[in-house]
Amino acid sequence: MKKLYRVRKNEEFSSIISAHHSVASSAFVVYYEKRKADNARVGISVSRKLGNAVERNLIKRQVREMVRAIMDFENCDKDFIIIVRKPYLKRSFSDNKNDLEMTIKKAII
């Protein structure tokens, strides 16, 4: 996923989360808001409860790869914040990808 498609500033994270539009699944919570930039953007948040820095960075890389495969950034009209929950650790990559895909589709509709 290109850096152009990422939400990186704390103020942007807060703005999207404070919009109070969310969809949840067992492994993810997805907050969304109408996009402000030219293309859709995604921010990923992983709690320290899920592991040390190395494990959290691995999870972020996996989720970024899932998002890259799922989303069409040019045609989507929303910005997203993805928060990863503990059940993520107990499931396979493909199960998590399917779960994230369904959650994002619910948010887009």
C-alpha positions in Angstrom: 0.0 0.0 0.0 1.5 3.3 -1.1 2.1 6.1 1.5 -0.3 8.3 -0.5 -3.1 6.0 0.7 -2.3 6.1 4.4 -3.7 8.2 7.2 -0.7 9.1 9.3 -1.4 12.1 11.5 -3.0 11.8 14.9 -5.5 14.6 14.1 -6.7 12.7 11.1 -7.1 9.5 13.1 -9.1 11.5 15.7 -11.2 13.2 13.1 -12.3 9.9 11.4 -12.9 8.1 14.7 -14.9 11.1 16.2 -17.3 10.9 13.2 -18.9 7.9 15.0 -19.4 5.8 11.9 -18.2 2.2 12.4 -18.6 -1.4 11.5 -17.3 -4.2 13.6 -16.4 -7.9 13.2 -14.7 -10.4 15.4 -11.2 -9.3 14.5 -11.6 -5.7 13.3 -13.3 -2.5 13.9 -13.5 -0.2 10.9 -14.3 3.5 11.4 -15.0 5.5 8.2 -15.7 9.1 7.1 -16.3 10.8 3.8 -12.8 11.3 2.2 -11.2 14.7 2.2 -8.3 14.0 -0.1 -8.3 13.0 -3.8 -8.3 9.3 -3.0 -9.3 7.0 -0.2 -6.9 6.6 2.7 -6.5 3.9 5.4 -5.0 4.1 8.9 -4.2 1.0 10.9 -4.1 0.8 14.7 -2.8 -2.2 16.7 -3.0 -2.2 20.5 0.0 -3.1 22.7 -2.2 -5.9 24.1 -1.6 -7.8 20.9 2.2 -8.1 21.4 5.5 -6.4 21.4 6.6 -3.9 18.7 7.9 -6.6 16.4 4.6 -8.5 16.5 2.5 -5.4 16.1 4.5 -4.3 13.0 4.0 -7.8 11.5 0.3 -7.4 12.0 0.3 -3.9 10.4 2.2 -5.2 7.4 -0.2 -8.1 7.0 -3.2 -5.8 7.2 -1.7 -3.3 4.7 -1.3 -6.2 2.3 -4.9 -7.3 2.8 -6.1 -3.7 2.2 -4.0 -3.4 -0.9 -5.6 -6.5 -2.4 -9.2 -5.6 -1.3 -9.6 -1.9 -2.0 -9.8 0.4 -5.0 -8.4 3.6 -3.6 -9.3 5.8 -6.6 -13.0 5.0 -6.7 -13.8 4.7 -3.0 -15.2 7.8 -1.4 -14.3 7.2 2.2 -11.3 7.3 4.6 -10.9 4.3 7.0 -9.3 3.5 10.3 -8.8 -0.2 10.9 -8.4 -1.3 14.5 -7.2 -4.9 15.0 -8.7 -7.0 17.8 -7.3 -10.0 19.7 -9.1 -12.8 17.7 -6.9 -11.7 14.8 -4.0 -13.7 16.4 -5.8 -17.0 16.5 -7.0 -17.1 12.8 -5.2 -17.7 9.5 -4.3 -14.9 7.1 -7.0 -15.9 4.6 -9.7 -16.0 7.3 -8.6 -12.6 8.5 -8.6 -11.2 4.9 -12.1 -12.5 4.3 -13.3 -11.0 7.5 -11.7 -7.6 6.7 -13.1 -7.7 3.2 -16.7 -8.2 4.5 -16.2 -5.5 7.1 -15.0 -3.0 4.6 -17.8 -3.8 2.2 -20.3 -3.1 5.0 -18.6 0.2 5.6 -18.7 1.2 1.9 -22.4 0.5 1.5 
